[in-house]
């Protein structure tokens, strides 16, 4: 597959990318779309979610990120306590 990709890529006018780069791009897109770790694991064919997390954990928003985002959203709406 690698040989075919290296031959087809320049013919298609695509930038220098490895198949691994495309796989990482795909996984990153799934995560950005809100997919959970098990969904991404299965899509990539990883043996376990641990493998997926060890590679892509930095891409999932942390609990702090989600909380901050929800707080900002709440403030923009002008919500009042109670």
N, CA, C and O atoms as a CHARMM CRD file, in Angstrom:
* protein
*
  328
    1    1 UNK  N      0.82700  -1.18400   0.00000 PROA 1      0.00000
    2    1 UNK  CA     0.00000   0.00000   0.00000 PROA 1      0.00000
    3    1 UNK  C      0.87500   1.25200   0.00000 PROA 1      0.00000
    4    1 UNK  O      0.57100   2.22000  -0.69700 PROA 1      0.00000
    5    2 UNK  N      1.95200   1.23900   0.77200 PROA 2      0.00000
    6    2 UNK  CA     2.82500   2.40400   0.85000 PROA 2      0.00000
    7    2 UNK  C      3.40800   2.78500  -0.50100 PROA 2      0.00000
    8    2 UNK  O      3.47100   3.96500  -0.84700 PROA 2      0.00000
    9    3 UNK  N      3.83700   1.77800  -1.26900 PROA 3      0.00000
   10    3 UNK  CA     4.40600   2.04000  -2.58800 PROA 3      0.00000
   11    3 UNK  C      3.37800   2.70900  -3.49200 PROA 3      0.00000
   12    3 UNK  O      3.67800   3.69500  -4.16400 PROA 3      0.00000
   13    4 UNK  N      2.17800   2.17000  -3.50200 PROA 4      0.00000
   14    4 UNK  CA     1.12400   2.73900  -4.34600 PROA 4      0.00000
   15    4 UNK  C      0.80700   4.17100  -3.94300 PROA 4      0.00000
   16    4 UNK  O      0.61000   5.03500  -4.79800 PROA 4      0.00000
   17    5 UNK  N      0.75800   4.42100  -2.63400 PROA 5      0.00000
   18    5 UNK  CA     0.47700   5.77100  -2.14500 PROA 5      0.00000
   19    5 UNK  C      1.58100   6.73400  -2.57000 PROA 5      0.00000
   20    5 UNK  O      1.29900   7.83300  -3.04700 PROA 5      0.00000
   21    6 UNK  N      2.83900   6.32300  -2.39700 PROA 6      0.00000
   22    6 UNK  CA     3.96400   7.20500  -2.75800 PROA 6      0.00000
   23    6 UNK  C      3.96500   7.51200  -4.25000 PROA 6      0.00000
   24    6 UNK  O      4.42100   8.57900  -4.66100 PROA 6      0.00000
   25    7 UNK  N      3.46800   6.60500  -5.05100 PROA 7      0.00000
   26    7 UNK  CA     3.39900   6.82800  -6.49400 PROA 7      0.00000
   27    7 UNK  C      2.19900   7.70500  -6.86900 PROA 7      0.00000
   28    7 UNK  O      2.32200   8.59700  -7.70900 PROA 7      0.00000
   29    8 UNK  N      1.05500   7.45800  -6.25700 PROA 8      0.00000
   30    8 UNK  CA    -0.17300   8.17600  -6.60100 PROA 8      0.00000
   31    8 UNK  C     -0.21000   9.59500  -6.04200 PROA 8      0.00000
   32    8 UNK  O     -0.76600  10.49300  -6.67400 PROA 8      0.00000
   33    9 UNK  N      0.37400   9.80500  -4.86500 PROA 9      0.00000
   34    9 UNK  CA     0.28500  11.09700  -4.19500 PROA 9      0.00000
   35    9 UNK  C      0.78600  12.25200  -5.05600 PROA 9      0.00000
   36    9 UNK  O      0.03900  13.20600  -5.27200 PROA 9      0.00000
   37   10 UNK  N      2.01900  12.20500  -5.55400 PROA 10     0.00000
   38   10 UNK  CA     2.46900  13.34000  -6.37100 PROA 10     0.00000
   39   10 UNK  C      1.68700  13.47400  -7.68200 PROA 10     0.00000
   40   10 UNK  O      1.47700  14.58200  -8.17600 PROA 10     0.00000
   41   11 UNK  N      1.26200  12.34500  -8.23600 PROA 11     0.00000
   42   11 UNK  CA     0.48200  12.39400  -9.48100 PROA 11     0.00000
   43   11 UNK  C     -0.84600  13.11200  -9.26300 PROA 11     0.00000
   44   11 UNK  O     -1.38200  13.73400 -10.17900 PROA 11     0.00000
   45   12 UNK  N     -1.37000  13.02000  -8.04500 PROA 12     0.00000
   46   12 UNK  CA    -2.63400  13.69200  -7.71600 PROA 12     0.00000
   47   12 UNK  C     -2.40700  15.12600  -7.24500 PROA 12     0.00000
   48   12 UNK  O     -3.36300  15.85300  -6.97800 PROA 12     0.00000
   49   13 UNK  N     -1.14100  15.53200  -7.14500 PROA 13     0.00000
   50   13 UNK  CA    -0.83400  16.89100  -6.71500 PROA 13     0.00000
   51   13 UNK  C     -1.02500  17.11600  -5.22700 PROA 13     0.00000
   52   13 UNK  O     -1.23400  18.24800  -4.79000 PROA 13     0.00000
   53   14 UNK  N     -0.95500  16.04700  -4.44700 PROA 14     0.00000
   54   14 UNK  CA    -1.13400  16.15900  -2.99300 PROA 14     0.00000
   55   14 UNK  C      0.19200  16.45600  -2.31000 PROA 14     0.00000
   56   14 UNK  O      1.24800  16.06900  -2.81100 PROA 14     0.00000
   57   15 UNK  N      0.14600  17.14100  -1.16800 PROA 15     0.00000
   58   15 UNK  CA     1.38400  17.42800  -0.43900 PROA 15     0.00000
   59   15 UNK  C      1.99100  16.14100   0.12200 PROA 15     0.00000
   60   15 UNK  O      1.34700  15.09200   0.14200 PROA 15     0.00000
   61   16 UNK  N      3.22200  16.24100   0.56900 PROA 16     0.00000
   62   16 UNK  CA     3.91400  15.09500   1.14500 PROA 16     0.00000
   63   16 UNK  C      3.22300  14.66000   2.42700 PROA 16     0.00000
   64   16 UNK  O      3.30900  15.33600   3.45200 PROA 16     0.00000
   65   17 UNK  N      2.55300  13.55600   2.36100 PROA 17     0.00000
   66   17 UNK  CA     1.86200  12.96300   3.50200 PROA 17     0.00000
   67   17 UNK  C      2.11300  11.47000   3.48700 PROA 17     0.00000
   68   17 UNK  O      2.17200  10.84100   2.43100 PROA 17     0.00000
   69   18 UNK  N      2.25900  10.91600   4.68000 PROA 18     0.00000
   70   18 UNK  CA     2.36700   9.46500   4.79100 PROA 18     0.00000
   71   18 UNK  C      0.97600   8.90200   5.07800 PROA 18     0.00000
   72   18 UNK  O      0.08400   9.63500   5.50400 PROA 18     0.00000
   73   19 UNK  N      0.79400   7.62300   4.84700 PROA 19     0.00000
   74   19 UNK  CA    -0.47700   6.98100   5.18300 PROA 19     0.00000
   75   19 UNK  C     -0.75600   7.16600   6.67400 PROA 19     0.00000
   76   19 UNK  O     -1.90400   7.34900   7.08000 PROA 19     0.00000
   77   20 UNK  N      0.29100   7.11900   7.47700 PROA 20     0.00000
   78   20 UNK  CA     0.14400   7.31200   8.92000 PROA 20     0.00000
   79   20 UNK  C     -0.42400   8.70200   9.22200 PROA 20     0.00000
   80   20 UNK  O     -1.24000   8.85600  10.13100 PROA 20     0.00000
   81   21 UNK  N      0.00400   9.70600   8.46400 PROA 21     0.00000
   82   21 UNK  CA    -0.51900  11.06400   8.65300 PROA 21     0.00000
   83   21 UNK  C     -2.02100  11.10700   8.37100 PROA 21     0.00000
   84   21 UNK  O     -2.77000  11.77100   9.08700 PROA 21     0.00000
   85   22 UNK  N     -2.45300  10.41100   7.34400 PROA 22     0.00000
   86   22 UNK  CA    -3.88100  10.37500   7.00900 PROA 22     0.00000
   87   22 UNK  C     -4.67600   9.65700   8.09600 PROA 22     0.00000
   88   22 UNK  O     -5.79400  10.05600   8.42100 PROA 22     0.00000
   89   23 UNK  N     -4.10000   8.60400   8.65200 PROA 23     0.00000
   90   23 UNK  CA    -4.75200   7.86700   9.74100 PROA 23     0.00000
   91   23 UNK  C     -4.91000   8.76600  10.96400 PROA 23     0.00000
   92   23 UNK  O     -5.95900   8.77400  11.60800 PROA 23     0.00000
   93   24 UNK  N     -3.86200   9.52000  11.27700 PROA 24     0.00000
   94   24 UNK  CA    -3.90900  10.43300  12.41700 PROA 24     0.00000
   95   24 UNK  C     -4.94400  11.53900  12.16300 PROA 24     0.00000
   96   24 UNK  O     -5.67800  11.92600  13.07300 PROA 24     0.00000
   97   25 UNK  N     -4.99700  12.03500  10.94500 PROA 25     0.00000
   98   25 UNK  CA    -5.97600  13.05400  10.57500 PROA 25     0.00000
   99   25 UNK  C     -7.39900  12.52200  10.75700 PROA 25     0.00000
  100   25 UNK  O     -8.26700  13.22000  11.28200 PROA 25     0.00000
  101   26 UNK  N     -7.62500  11.30100  10.32700 PROA 26     0.00000
  102   26 UNK  CA    -8.93700  10.65500  10.47000 PROA 26     0.00000
  103   26 UNK  C     -9.31400  10.53000  11.94400 PROA 26     0.00000
  104   26 UNK  O    -10.42700  10.88100  12.33600 PROA 26     0.00000
  105   27 UNK  N     -8.39000  10.03200  12.75200 PROA 27     0.00000
  106   27 UNK  CA    -8.66000   9.87700  14.18900 PROA 27     0.00000
  107   27 UNK  C     -8.93600  11.23100  14.83600 PROA 27     0.00000
  108   27 UNK  O     -9.85100  11.35900  15.64900 PROA 27     0.00000
  109   28 UNK  N     -8.15200  12.23400  14.47900 PROA 28     0.00000
  110   28 UNK  CA    -8.34100  13.57500  15.03200 PROA 28     0.00000
  111   28 UNK  C     -9.71400  14.12500  14.66900 PROA 28     0.00000
  112   28 UNK  O    -10.36200  14.77400  15.48900 PROA 28     0.00000
  113   29 UNK  N    -10.15500  13.86700  13.44900 PROA 29     0.00000
  114   29 UNK  CA   -11.48200  14.31000  13.02100 PROA 29     0.00000
  115   29 UNK  C    -12.59500  13.63500  13.79900 PROA 29     0.00000
  116   29 UNK  O    -13.58400  14.27500  14.15500 PROA 29     0.00000
  117   30 UNK  N    -12.44000  12.34900  14.06500 PROA 30     0.00000
  118   30 UNK  CA   -13.43900  11.63800  14.86600 PROA 30     0.00000
  119   30 UNK  C    -13.52800  12.23600  16.26500 PROA 30     0.00000
  120   30 UNK  O    -14.61900  12.44300  16.79500 PROA 30     0.00000
  121   31 UNK  N    -12.37700  12.50900  16.85000 PROA 31     0.00000
  122   31 UNK  CA   -12.33900  13.07300  18.20100 PROA 31     0.00000
  123   31 UNK  C    -12.94900  14.47100  18.20400 PROA 31     0.00000
  124   31 UNK  O    -13.73700  14.80100  19.09100 PROA 31     0.00000
  125   32 UNK  N    -12.59000  15.29900  17.21300 PROA 32     0.00000
  126   32 UNK  CA   -13.13600  16.65700  17.12800 PROA 32     0.00000
  127   32 UNK  C    -14.65100  16.63400  16.94500 PROA 32     0.00000
  128   32 UNK  O    -15.34900  17.55400  17.37100 PROA 32     0.00000
  129   33 UNK  N    -15.15400  15.57600  16.30900 PROA 33     0.00000
  130   33 UNK  CA   -16.59800  15.44700  16.09900 PROA 33     0.00000
  131   33 UNK  C    -17.31500  14.94100  17.34700 PROA 33     0.00000
  132   33 UNK  O    -18.53900  14.81400  17.35900 PROA 33     0.00000
  133   34 UNK  N    -16.54600  14.65400  18.39600 PROA 34     0.00000
  134   34 UNK  CA   -17.15400  14.24600  19.65700 PROA 34     0.00000
  135   34 UNK  C    -17.25700  12.74800  19.87800 PROA 34     0.00000
  136   34 UNK  O    -17.95000  12.30400  20.79400 PROA 34     0.00000
  137   35 UNK  N    -16.58100  11.96500  19.05500 PROA 35     0.00000
  138   35 UNK  CA   -16.62800  10.51100  19.23700 PROA 35     0.00000
  139   35 UNK  C    -15.90200  10.10400  20.51700 PROA 35     0.00000
  140   35 UNK  O    -14.90200  10.70800  20.90200 PROA 35     0.00000
  141   36 UNK  N    -16.42200   9.08000  21.15600 PROA 36     0.00000
  142   36 UNK  CA   -15.78600   8.58300  22.37800 PROA 36     0.00000
  143   36 UNK  C    -14.61700   7.66200  22.02400 PROA 36     0.00000
  144   36 UNK  O    -14.44500   7.26400  20.87100 PROA 36     0.00000
  145   37 UNK  N    -13.82500   7.33600  23.03700 PROA 37     0.00000
  146   37 UNK  CA   -12.60000   6.56900  22.82200 PROA 37     0.00000
  147   37 UNK  C    -12.86900   5.19000  22.22600 PROA 37     0.00000
  148   37 UNK  O    -12.09300   4.72600  21.39100 PROA 37     0.00000
  149   38 UNK  N    -13.93100   4.53700  22.62900 PROA 38     0.00000
  150   38 UNK  CA   -14.21600   3.19500  22.09900 PROA 38     0.00000
  151   38 UNK  C    -14.58200   3.26300  20.61500 PROA 38     0.00000
  152   38 UNK  O    -14.18500   2.39100  19.84200 PROA 38     0.00000
  153   39 UNK  N    -15.32200   4.27200  20.21800 PROA 39     0.00000
  154   39 UNK  CA   -15.66700   4.44100  18.80600 PROA 39     0.00000
  155   39 UNK  C    -14.41000   4.64400  17.97200 PROA 39     0.00000
  156   39 UNK  O    -14.25900   4.03300  16.91500 PROA 39     0.00000
  157   40 UNK  N    -13.50700   5.50200  18.44500 PROA 40     0.00000
  158   40 UNK  CA   -12.25700   5.76100  17.72600 PROA 40     0.00000
  159   40 UNK  C    -11.39900   4.49700  17.71300 PROA 40     0.00000
  160   40 UNK  O    -10.80900   4.15900  16.68700 PROA 40     0.00000
  161   41 UNK  N    -11.32700   3.80800  18.83400 PROA 41     0.00000
  162   41 UNK  CA   -10.56100   2.55700  18.92400 PROA 41     0.00000
  163   41 UNK  C    -11.01600   1.57900  17.85200 PROA 41     0.00000
  164   41 UNK  O    -10.19700   1.01200  17.12900 PROA 41     0.00000
  165   42 UNK  N    -12.31000   1.38700  17.75500 PROA 42     0.00000
  166   42 UNK  CA   -12.85200   0.43000  16.78300 PROA 42     0.00000
  167   42 UNK  C    -12.60900   0.88700  15.34400 PROA 42     0.00000
  168   42 UNK  O    -12.29100   0.07500  14.47600 PROA 42     0.00000
  169   43 UNK  N    -12.75800   2.18000  15.09700 PROA 43     0.00000
  170   43 UNK  CA   -12.54200   2.70100  13.74300 PROA 43     0.00000
  171   43 UNK  C    -11.10000   2.49900  13.29100 PROA 43     0.00000
  172   43 UNK  O    -10.84100   2.26100  12.11100 PROA 43     0.00000
  173   44 UNK  N    -10.16500   2.59400  14.23000 PROA 44     0.00000
  174   44 UNK  CA    -8.75100   2.44800  13.89400 PROA 44     0.00000
  175   44 UNK  C     -8.26600   1.00800  13.98400 PROA 44     0.00000
  176   44 UNK  O     -7.16900   0.68800  13.52500 PROA 44     0.00000
  177   45 UNK  N     -9.08000   0.14200  14.57500 PROA 45     0.00000
  178   45 UNK  CA    -8.68200  -1.25000  14.70800 PROA 45     0.00000
  179   45 UNK  C     -7.69500  -1.50600  15.82700 PROA 45     0.00000
  180   45 UNK  O     -6.98000  -2.50800  15.80900 PROA 45     0.00000
  181   46 UNK  N     -7.64800  -0.60900  16.80300 PROA 46     0.00000
  182   46 UNK  CA    -6.75600  -0.82300  17.94200 PROA 46     0.00000
  183   46 UNK  C     -7.26100  -1.98400  18.79000 PROA 46     0.00000
  184   46 UNK  O     -8.46700  -2.20500  18.90100 PROA 46     0.00000
  185   47 UNK  N     -6.33800  -2.71700  19.38100 PROA 47     0.00000
  186   47 UNK  CA    -6.69300  -3.87400  20.21100 PROA 47     0.00000
  187   47 UNK  C     -7.40700  -3.45800  21.49000 PROA 47     0.00000
  188   47 UNK  O     -8.22300  -4.20800  22.02500 PROA 47     0.00000
  189   48 UNK  N     -7.09700  -2.26100  21.97600 PROA 48     0.00000
  190   48 UNK  CA    -7.73200  -1.79900  23.21600 PROA 48     0.00000
  191   48 UNK  C     -7.84700  -0.28400  23.20400 PROA 48     0.00000
  192   48 UNK  O     -7.16200   0.40500  22.44900 PROA 48     0.00000
  193   49 UNK  N     -8.72700   0.21800  24.05700 PROA 49     0.00000
  194   49 UNK  CA    -8.88400   1.66800  24.19300 PROA 49     0.00000
  195   49 UNK  C     -7.61700   2.28700  24.77300 PROA 49     0.00000
  196   49 UNK  O     -7.34000   3.46400  24.54600 PROA 49     0.00000
  197   50 UNK  N     -6.85100   1.50300  25.51700 PROA 50     0.00000
  198   50 UNK  CA    -5.59700   2.00000  26.09500 PROA 50     0.00000
  199   50 UNK  C     -4.63000   2.42400  24.99500 PROA 50     0.00000
  200   50 UNK  O     -3.95400   3.44500  25.12300 PROA 50     0.00000
  201   51 UNK  N     -4.55900   1.65700  23.93100 PROA 51     0.00000
  202   51 UNK  CA    -3.69300   1.99900  22.79900 PROA 51     0.00000
  203   51 UNK  C     -4.14400   3.32700  22.19600 PROA 51     0.00000
  204   51 UNK  O     -3.32000   4.19700  21.91200 PROA 51     0.00000
  205   52 UNK  N     -5.43400   3.47800  22.00400 PROA 52     0.00000
  206   52 UNK  CA    -5.98700   4.70700  21.43100 PROA 52     0.00000
  207   52 UNK  C     -5.68600   5.89800  22.33200 PROA 52     0.00000
  208   52 UNK  O     -5.23900   6.94400  21.86100 PROA 52     0.00000
  209   53 UNK  N     -5.93000   5.73800  23.61800 PROA 53     0.00000
  210   53 UNK  CA    -5.69200   6.83800  24.55900 PROA 53     0.00000
  211   53 UNK  C     -4.22000   7.20700  24.65100 PROA 53     0.00000
  212   53 UNK  O     -3.88500   8.38400  24.77800 PROA 53     0.00000
  213   54 UNK  N     -3.33800   6.21700  24.58800 PROA 54     0.00000
  214   54 UNK  CA    -1.91100   6.52800  24.70500 PROA 54     0.00000
  215   54 UNK  C     -1.42600   7.35900  23.52100 PROA 54     0.00000
  216   54 UNK  O     -0.43400   8.08000  23.63200 PROA 54     0.00000
  217   55 UNK  N     -2.11600   7.26300  22.39300 PROA 55     0.00000
  218   55 UNK  CA    -1.72700   8.02100  21.20200 PROA 55     0.00000
  219   55 UNK  C     -2.48800   9.33300  21.05900 PROA 55     0.00000
  220   55 UNK  O     -1.91500  10.34000  20.64200 PROA 55     0.00000
  221   56 UNK  N     -3.77300   9.33000  21.40200 PROA 56     0.00000
  222   56 UNK  CA    -4.63600  10.46600  21.08300 PROA 56     0.00000
  223   56 UNK  C     -5.24500  11.18100  22.28200 PROA 56     0.00000
  224   56 UNK  O     -6.06400  12.08100  22.09500 PROA 56     0.00000
  225   57 UNK  N     -4.88000  10.81900  23.49400 PROA 57     0.00000
  226   57 UNK  CA    -5.51500  11.40500  24.68900 PROA 57     0.00000
  227   57 UNK  C     -5.44300  12.93000  24.69300 PROA 57     0.00000
  228   57 UNK  O     -6.37300  13.59500  25.14800 PROA 57     0.00000
  229   58 UNK  N     -4.35300  13.47900  24.19100 PROA 58     0.00000
  230   58 UNK  CA    -4.18000  14.93600  24.20100 PROA 58     0.00000
  231   58 UNK  C     -5.22000  15.65600  23.34700 PROA 58     0.00000
  232   58 UNK  O     -5.39600  16.86700  23.48600 PROA 58     0.00000
  233   59 UNK  N     -5.90300  14.93900  22.47400 PROA 59     0.00000
  234   59 UNK  CA    -6.88500  15.57700  21.60000 PROA 59     0.00000
  235   59 UNK  C     -8.27700  15.67000  22.20600 PROA 59     0.00000
  236   59 UNK  O     -9.07700  16.50800  21.79100 PROA 59     0.00000
  237   60 UNK  N     -8.57400  14.81900  23.18300 PROA 60     0.00000
  238   60 UNK  CA    -9.88100  14.89900  23.83100 PROA 60     0.00000
  239   60 UNK  C     -9.87400  16.05900  24.80300 PROA 60     0.00000
  240   60 UNK  O     -8.89800  16.24500  25.52900 PROA 60     0.00000
  241   61 UNK  N    -10.94100  16.84700  24.83500 PROA 61     0.00000
  242   61 UNK  CA   -10.98500  17.95300  25.80500 PROA 61     0.00000
  243   61 UNK  C    -11.00700  17.39500  27.22300 PROA 61     0.00000
  244   61 UNK  O    -11.63300  16.37300  27.50400 PROA 61     0.00000
  245   62 UNK  N    -10.31200  18.09100  28.09600 PROA 62     0.00000
  246   62 UNK  CA   -10.29800  17.67400  29.50000 PROA 62     0.00000
  247   62 UNK  C    -11.59900  18.11800  30.17500 PROA 62     0.00000
  248   62 UNK  O    -12.35600  18.91600  29.62200 PROA 62     0.00000
  249   63 UNK  N    -11.83900  17.60200  31.34300 PROA 63     0.00000
  250   63 UNK  CA   -13.01900  18.01100  32.11300 PROA 63     0.00000
  251   63 UNK  C    -12.97500  19.51400  32.36900 PROA 63     0.00000
  252   63 UNK  O    -14.00900  20.18100  32.35400 PROA 63     0.00000
  253   64 UNK  N    -11.77500  20.04600  32.60300 PROA 64     0.00000
  254   64 UNK  CA   -11.63700  21.48800  32.83600 PROA 64     0.00000
  255   64 UNK  C    -12.03100  22.27900  31.58900 PROA 64     0.00000
  256   64 UNK  O    -12.70000  23.30800  31.68900 PROA 64     0.00000
  257   65 UNK  N    -11.62000  21.79900  30.42400 PROA 65     0.00000
  258   65 UNK  CA   -11.98300  22.47100  29.17100 PROA 65     0.00000
  259   65 UNK  C    -13.49400  22.49400  28.98200 PROA 65     0.00000
  260   65 UNK  O    -14.06900  23.52400  28.62900 PROA 65     0.00000
  261   66 UNK  N    -14.13300  21.35000  29.22100 PROA 66     0.00000
  262   66 UNK  CA   -15.58600  21.27400  29.05300 PROA 66     0.00000
  263   66 UNK  C    -16.29700  22.18300  30.04700 PROA 66     0.00000
  264   66 UNK  O    -17.25600  22.86600  29.69000 PROA 66     0.00000
  265   67 UNK  N    -15.83200  22.19300  31.29100 PROA 67     0.00000
  266   67 UNK  CA   -16.45000  23.02900  32.31900 PROA 67     0.00000
  267   67 UNK  C    -16.29000  24.50300  31.97600 PROA 67     0.00000
  268   67 UNK  O    -17.23500  25.28200  32.09800 PROA 67     0.00000
  269   68 UNK  N    -15.10200  24.87800  31.54900 PROA 68     0.00000
  270   68 UNK  CA   -14.83700  26.27300  31.18000 PROA 68     0.00000
  271   68 UNK  C    -15.73900  26.67600  30.01900 PROA 68     0.00000
  272   68 UNK  O    -16.31900  27.76200  30.02800 PROA 68     0.00000
  273   69 UNK  N    -15.85700  25.81300  29.02900 PROA 69     0.00000
  274   69 UNK  CA   -16.70400  26.10900  27.87500 PROA 69     0.00000
  275   69 UNK  C    -18.16300  26.27200  28.25900 PROA 69     0.00000
  276   69 UNK  O    -18.84100  27.17000  27.75900 PROA 69     0.00000
  277   70 UNK  N    -18.64600  25.42400  29.12800 PROA 70     0.00000
  278   70 UNK  CA   -20.04000  25.52000  29.56200 PROA 70     0.00000
  279   70 UNK  C    -20.26100  26.78200  30.38800 PROA 70     0.00000
  280   70 UNK  O    -21.30400  27.42500  30.27400 PROA 70     0.00000
  281   71 UNK  N    -19.28200  27.13800  31.22000 PROA 71     0.00000
  282   71 UNK  CA   -19.39500  28.36300  32.01600 PROA 71     0.00000
  283   71 UNK  C    -19.43500  29.59400  31.13100 PROA 71     0.00000
  284   71 UNK  O    -20.22300  30.51000  31.36300 PROA 71     0.00000
  285   72 UNK  N    -18.57800  29.61300  30.11100 PROA 72     0.00000
  286   72 UNK  CA   -18.56500  30.73100  29.16600 PROA 72     0.00000
  287   72 UNK  C    -19.89600  30.83000  28.42900 PROA 72     0.00000
  288   72 UNK  O    -20.43800  31.92000  28.24900 PROA 72     0.00000
  289   73 UNK  N    -20.41200  29.68900  28.00900 PROA 73     0.00000
  290   73 UNK  CA   -21.69700  29.65300  27.30400 PROA 73     0.00000
  291   73 UNK  C    -22.81600  30.18400  28.20100 PROA 73     0.00000
  292   73 UNK  O    -23.66900  30.94900  27.75400 PROA 73     0.00000
  293   74 UNK  N    -22.80400  29.78300  29.43000 PROA 74     0.00000
  294   74 UNK  CA   -23.80300  30.21800  30.40200 PROA 74     0.00000
  295   74 UNK  C    -23.73400  31.74300  30.58800 PROA 74     0.00000
  296   74 UNK  O    -24.76400  32.41400  30.63500 PROA 74     0.00000
  297   75 UNK  N    -22.52600  32.27300  30.69200 PROA 75     0.00000
  298   75 UNK  CA   -22.33900  33.71600  30.88600 PROA 75     0.00000
  299   75 UNK  C    -22.79800  34.50400  29.65500 PROA 75     0.00000
  300   75 UNK  O    -23.39200  35.57300  29.79400 PROA 75     0.00000
  301   76 UNK  N    -22.53200  33.98900  28.46200 PROA 76     0.00000
  302   76 UNK  CA   -22.94300  34.68200  27.23200 PROA 76     0.00000
  303   76 UNK  C    -24.45700  34.79700  27.12800 PROA 76     0.00000
  304   76 UNK  O    -24.97800  35.77500  26.59400 PROA 76     0.00000
  305   77 UNK  N    -25.14300  33.81300  27.63100 PROA 77     0.00000
  306   77 UNK  CA   -26.60700  33.84600  27.58300 PROA 77     0.00000
  307   77 UNK  C    -27.18100  34.81900  28.60800 PROA 77     0.00000
  308   77 UNK  O    -28.36900  35.14000  28.57000 PROA 77     0.00000
  309   78 UNK  N    -26.35000  35.27900  29.50800 PROA 78     0.00000
  310   78 UNK  CA   -26.82700  36.20600  30.52200 PROA 78     0.00000
  311   78 UNK  C    -27.68800  35.53400  31.57500 PROA 78     0.00000
  312   78 UNK  O    -28.55600  36.16300  32.18000 PROA 78     0.00000
  313   79 UNK  N    -27.44000  34.26600  31.78500 PROA 79     0.00000
  314   79 UNK  CA   -28.23300  33.52200  32.77200 PROA 79     0.00000
  315   79 UNK  C    -27.96600  34.05200  34.17100 PROA 79     0.00000
  316   79 UNK  O    -26.85800  34.47400  34.50300 PROA 79     0.00000
  317   80 UNK  N    -29.00200  34.01600  34.96400 PROA 80     0.00000
  318   80 UNK  CA   -28.89400  34.48200  36.35100 PROA 80     0.00000
  319   80 UNK  C    -29.00700  33.29200  37.29500 PROA 80     0.00000
  320   80 UNK  O    -29.72300  32.33200  37.01200 PROA 80     0.00000
  321   81 UNK  N    -28.29900  33.36100  38.41500 PROA 81     0.00000
  322   81 UNK  CA   -28.38100  32.25600  39.37200 PROA 81     0.00000
  323   81 UNK  C    -29.80100  32.08600  39.89400 PROA 81     0.00000
  324   81 UNK  O    -30.57400  33.03800  39.99700 PROA 81     0.00000
  325   82 UNK  N    -30.11400  30.82200  40.22200 PROA 82     0.00000
  326   82 UNK  CA   -31.40700  30.51700  40.83500 PROA 82     0.00000
  327   82 UNK  C    -32.45600  30.45000  39.82500 PROA 82     0.00000
  328   82 UNK  O    -33.61600  30.20200  40.15500 PROA 82     0.00000
